[in-house]
Amino acid sequence: MSQKVSTSIDLGDGRAISIETGQLAKQADGSALIRMGDAMLLATVVSSNEIKESQDFFPLTVEYQEKYAGAGRIPGGFFKREGRAGNHEILTMRMVDRVLRPLFPSDYFAETQVIISMISADKNVMTDALAGLAASTALMLSDIPFSGPISETRVALIDGKHVINPSREQMEMATLEIMVGATKENVMMVEGEMKEVSETELIDAIAAGHEAIKKQCDAQMELKKLAGIGDEVREYEAKEGDEEMQKKLDTAVRDKVYEVAKSALPKAERSAAFKKIKDDYIESLPEDPEEELDTKLLGEYYHDIEKEVIRKMILEDRIRLDGRKMDEVRELSIEVDYLPSAHGSALFTRGETQSLSTTTLGTKLDRQIIDTALESGYSKFLLHYNFPPFSTGEAKMLRGVSRREVGHGNLALRSLKQVLPPEEENFYTIRVVSDILESNGSSSMATVCAGSLSLMDAGIKITGNVAGIAMGLISDSETGKNAILTDILGDEDHLGDMDFKVTGTSKGICACQMDIKIDGLSNELLADALNQAKTARLFILDAMNKVMSEPRAELKPNTPRVEKVIIPKEFIGTIIGPGGKEIQELQKETDTIIFIEEIDEKGEVTITGKTSESVEKVLKRISGLTAVPEINEVYEGTIKSIMPYGAFVEIMPGKEGLLHISEISWKRLESMDGLFNVGDLVKVKLLDIDSRNGKFKLSRKVLLEKNGE
C-alpha cells in the first residue's frame, strides 16, 4: 500500500493550501487531495492504455462536481441525488480543460478522464479556484504524458490590493475578479469580470495571479518527489505518417492554397475553394489497386498546409483572409426595436456574424432559483446564448445546451451585469436571449453588443452601452514576427496563437476571456493587444451609440409595469386578509400580481400589472390599508352601517370608527332615522383612539358651528 505524503502552499496571509496523495483513489492512474480550510477536492485521472481504431483526436473529458453531502445538504428535486452538472460546474470544467488540453502530446489519442469532486465545503473558500491545481496534481502523479504542471487561481482587486483566492465575503468588495491559468513559465488562460477597469489594472492582476501559480507548480513537483514518482511516462502508439505523401501534396497544392487565401472570398466560398483544391488533387492521383489511399491522413496534411500558408501570408504579406487590415473591424449593421412584440430587441451584424437579442422583463415570480451544494437563492438577471447549427451552414441534431453555449452566455452575462441599475432601483427579473443567426468568429462578442442594445430598447436604465471585440495573434518564434488581429474570423481563431475577448464601456473593461496557445506571451505584446482592442471597442461603441445611446425613457406598451413599496411588518397580514381574501380580491379587481416578502423586519410588496393605472390602484389601496390614523385629523369617511346609537364610519380602507349619535350634531338627537344612508360620505374628526382595544372615537359636531347646523 502506498504511503500518504503531503506538502503545503503558503498564500502569504495566514492561509495555506495543502496537497497530498497516497491515501485515496489509489487505483486511478493519479489522484490528489487538495485542502484549503475545511474545503477539500479529490481529483483523479485515468487514461486508457489502448487507442480506439481510427481515433484521430484527443478524447479528453474534464468533470467537476460539488457533492451536497460535503456541504451538509441533501439535494432538492425528486431523485434526491446529484444530477447533471449545473452552470457553475460546467464553467469550472471548461476553465480546467482549456489549460490542460494544449499540454498533452499532439499525437496522444488515448481516452483520458479527469474527475474533480468537492467532497467537503467551506463557506469561506471558493473551490472552483482550486480545481485546476487538483487536476494538474493528479496528472503529475501519473505516468500519463503531460507537459505540466499547471495551476489556476482567482485574483481579486480589493481596495487597490491583489488578493489570491479571496473568500466569498471579500468578493463582494472586489472591483476586479479574474481566474488565471498558467504553467510556471507561461500564462495560458484568463477569464473574469471587472467594474470598468483600465488595461494596466488587468495586466497587473494577471501578473499577480501568475506569481501565485509559480508557487503552486513548485509544490506539485515537491509532492511528486516526496511520493517517489519519476519523470518516466507510459509508452503509447503514435500515429504513423507518410512523408512522401506529405511532400507530394505540399508541392502540388501550396501555391493554389495561397491564391485562395489572399482572394478575400466570403467564408462559404473560401471553404468551398479550399475543399476543391484537395478534392481535385485526390482526383488527379492514379489508382493503385495494391494500396488504398489514406484520405484521412491526406486531409490532415492538407489542413496543416492551409494553416501554414495562411499564417505565413498574415505575418509576411500582412494580408488577412477577408482582405482587412490588421486592426480593422468588419462592416457593422445595427437595428433596435427589431421585434414588435418583444419588450426589447436588437439585431447586431458584424461581417458574417449576427446576433438577434431580446430582453424580456418579468416579475419576482420569474426569478431563477439557485440551488447548488454551496449556494441557494435567486438570480434576477439571466442571459441565454443559443448557437443553432444553421448559423454555420450545417445540419446537426438539436440536443441540449452545450458547454460552449453555457460558457459564451456566461461571458456576455458577466459583461452586461456591470452596467445594470442597482438592485434597489430595478424591480424586474431580466432575461436576455441571444440567438446566433450567422457565425464567422466571435459570436459571444456580438451577443454582448446586441444584448446591450436590447436592454436599452427595453428601457432598462443601464449606465451605458457595452461592446465586445475578439483579438487574435499570429506569431513566429524563429523570426520574431507578430501580427495582432482585430475582430478575428473563425478561421483566424482556429489557426492563430491567441483568442482574446475583451468587453467594456467607454470607461473601461467589463469582462475578458483569453486562451493562449503559445509559450512566452510577453506583457508588452499583451499590452499591445489590449490597446488595439480598446481602439476597436470604442469604434464599435460609437456605432452603437449612433443608433441608441440612452435607454428608452418609457417602457413599451406591452411591458408589464412593476412597482415596489415597503410597509411596516405588522401590516402584512392586513394586506393579505383572512385566508388571503383581501389580496385575492385586490388582484382580481385590478388584474395585477401582488408579491409580499418579509425582509429585514419589513414587508416588501411588489406589484405587477399590465398598465400603470392598475398598479396605481393597488398602491393607493395599500397606502390606505397601511396608513395609521392620527388623533385630531379630519377624514372624509363612508357610512358603512347604521345603528340606533350611531353610525360606523370607514375613515381609511379597513379602518372604521363609531360616530356616536351624541357626536353628530350640537342638537340633541332622539333617533338615527333619516340622518344618513349607508354609503354616504361624511366629514369627521378623530377625537381619540382607545389604548385598550384600538377603537376610534369620531365626531362630526366639532366641525360644525355650535349655534347653527
Summary of the structure (lengths in Angstrom):
residues: 709
radius of gyration: 34.0
end to end distance: 106.6
largest distance: 129.7
contacts: 2303
relative contact order: 0.07
helix: 34%
strand: 30%
